[in-house]
Amino acid sequence: MQGARPVQTFEELRCSGPDLAPYALGEPIHVYDRIAHLGTLDPVHVTHGGTNVHITRFVATQFVKSGKRNFDPLVLLEAISFISERFVAVQTVSFSLGSEVASYEDGMKIASARSALLQRIGAHGVTISPQSDSVAPGNFVVRGVWAYNERNLAALGRCLEREREIYRDCELSAGRGTAPRSLRSRLRRWLARDGDS
């Protein structure tokens, strides 16, 4: 496909290079909420002459790990949207998403959720398999390929908006005092603590 791609904006999360620097295709994708580093999609491989980007894992920062909310789906969708909007040569995004979970049940639950998410955005060839080099029974790899086309863009947009609404609702709930451990409230505590050190 040729021509400019529509740019979606979100006031909370930002994909970039390290330290909010401009992003170059092939580098790890760093994801931020304002100045808080949420994690990194790493590594990001560019293959097939620049037409495919391959994503293997999201590494959350300790700040994110200290909370209970799972932002992996939003981060993954934001990254796919970011790539599809800004790099017109990329026609497919492929995935080999692993997890490091000791429990078989927890690992399968995570893998099933990832598989369902990829299928909702139109990915094809979605499979779940045990991680071959893992000693833990809960480590599965979810594979699939998302192609840049009108139907998949629409599906991605719907899923991304749903995850963004969940994110916004979490923050609004925190403002009403119903979710004191939301990302934004934890961010304020985190930054205040670092400022005191």
N, C-alpha and C positions, 0 to 999 in steps of 0.2 A: 504494500500500500504506500502511496506517496502523499506528500503534502503535510501540513501541520496537523498535529494531533491535539484534541481538546485538553486543556489543562484544568485539572480539578485542584481546588485549594482546600486546606484544612488548617484551622487556626492553631491547632495544638501540636501535631506531630510534623517532623521535618526529616526528610532523607537527605543526606549529604556525605561529603568526605569527612575525615577526622577533624574534630574541633570546629564543626560547622563550615569547613572549607568546601569550595565547589567540588562536585563529584565528577570523577572520570570513570567511564565504563570499564569494568574489569576490576576495579578496586572494591574492597568491602564496603557495604552500604551501612553507614552509621545513622541511627534513628534517635531523634531527640524530641523531648517535650520542653519547649523553650530552651533553656540551657542545660537541662538534665539529660544526660546520655542514658537512654533506655537499653541500648544494646546494639549489636552488629550482626548483619547478615554476612557471614564469612565462611568460606571464600565464595566469591562470585566469579565464575569462569565464563569467558566469552569464547564461543565455539562456532564452527561452520561459517568461517569468514565474517564473523560479526553479526550473524543473523539469529544466533541463539545465546541466551544467557542461562547459565546453570547455577542454581542456588542449592546449597547443601544444609545449612543450619542457621538458626538464630541463636546467638550467644547473648543472653540477658546480662546486664550489669548487676552488681550486688545490690544496688538500690532497688531494682525491680524484683530480684529474688527475695528481698526482705518483705515483700507484700504478698497478699493472697490473690490478687486479681491476675488473670492470665491475659496478657496483651499480645501473645504470639499471633493469633488470627489477624488482628488489626495491623500489626507490624508487617506481616507477610503480604497482606492485601495492599497496604500503602506502598510497599516496595515494588510490587508488580505494576501498580498504577504509575509510580514514579518512572520506572523503566519504560513502560509503553508510551508515556507522554513525551519523554525527552529524547529518546533514541529511536529515530524512525527506521533505522536499518534492522532493528531487532524485530523478528517475526514470531519467535517462540521463546517461552521461558520454561525451562525444565527444572525438575525438583528431585532431590534425593534427601528427604527430610528425616533425619534420625533423632532419637531421643535417648537420654541416659536415665533410665528408670529401673529400679531394682525389681519392682513388682510386675509380674506378668499382667495382672488385671489392669493396673494403672497404665502400663505401656500400651496395652491394646486399646484402652479407652482414648489415650492421646492419639494413637495412630488412626483409630476409627474417625475421630473428630477431624483430623487433618485430611483424611481421605474424603470425607463428606464435604469439607470446605472446598477442596480442589475440584471436586465434581460439580459443586454449585456454581463455580465460576467458569465452568466449561472445559476444564482440563480433560484430556483423554489419556487412555492407557494407565489409569490410576491403579496402583497395586500396593499391597502391604506385605512385607516379608521380614523375617528375622534378620537382625544385623549380624552378618556372618562372623565378624571378628570380635563379637561381644561375649563376655562371660556372664552378663546379667540377663535373666529371662525376659525382662520387660523392654529390651531395646529392639525396636522395630524401625524399619525404613519405609517411608511412604514415597513412592515415585509417581511421576506424572508429567505431562507436557501441556502447557497452556499456549494456545496459538492466538496471535493478534488478528482478530476479525471482528466484524460488527456485532455478531451475536455474543461472543465472549466478552467484548467490552461492556455490553449492556449488563450481562450477568455479573461481571466484576463490579460495575458501578452499583448495582443493587446490594451486593454483599458488603461492599465497602461502606456504603451509607448506613447499613444496619449496624456494622461494627462501630462506626463513628457515633451513631446515636447511643449505643451502649456506653461508649466512653463518655459522651457528654452527660448522659443520665447519671452515671456514677459520680461525676463531678458536681452536678446539680444536687444530688442527694447529699453529698458531703456538705454543701452549702446550707442545707436544711438540718444538718446535724444527724442525719440518718445513716451516714456511711463515713465515720471519722477516719477510717484507714484508707481512703481513696488515694489515688496517685497524687492528686494535687495537694492534699493535706500532708501526705508523707513527704512530698517535695519541699514544702515549706519547712517542715521539721529538719529534713536532711540539710537544706541550705543553711538554716539557722545554726545547726550543730557544727557544720564545717566552718562557718564564720566565727564561731567561738574558739576554734582550735588554733 
